[in-house]
Amino acid sequence: MPKQRLRHSGQASVSEREPESRLFFLPTETKRDARFRGHDIRKVVFCFLFVVFMSGSTVPALATVPTLEQPIAVLRALDKMTARVEELEVPINQPLKFGTLLITVHTCRVTPPEETPEAAAFLEVSEFKPGEKDLPVFHGWMFASSPALSAMEHPVYDIWVTGCKAVPAK
């Protein structure tokens, strides 16, 4: 097909323009490239299946670690104004007052001795101000091994879990 030119314009006609891939200097895919691309995908799929089957199972197993419930939570409390640090032993479902905070531990769990040591407690902390309704400060789980994971945000007090313990034998 002969190339057509416009007489009065400096622009080339549509039939004279280069193909899009050459216009932007994009490489065109050849049959060889397509064949190798398919080969690369097969390699990736093979490697993935190899790793899955060599791991011993086709479905990843979820590990559950048994926990033991203890009747007393051991907490450490810091009063930032006086720099007073206290270790608190809080029985389950019995509120304890520390400064203006009212701390209630709903459960305290530890891992058995043969597992990696971990203690976690479900706490409810509220601030008591005379003549006002209790203001909730914290409600959730705290973990002894990662205190920053779910920390209590308060301008005057810090509280974190250090462990759980059983009732001492008499």
Buried (B, 14 or more C-beta within 10 A) or exposed (E): EEEEEEEEEEEEEEEEEEEEEEEEEEEEEEEEEEEEEEEEEEEEEEEEEEEEEEEEEEEEEEEEEEBEEBBBBBBBBBBEEEEEEEEBBBEBEEBBEBBBBBBBBEBBBBBEEEEEEBBBBBBBBBBBEEEEEEEEBBEEBBBBEEBEEBEBEBEEBBBBBBBBBEEEEE
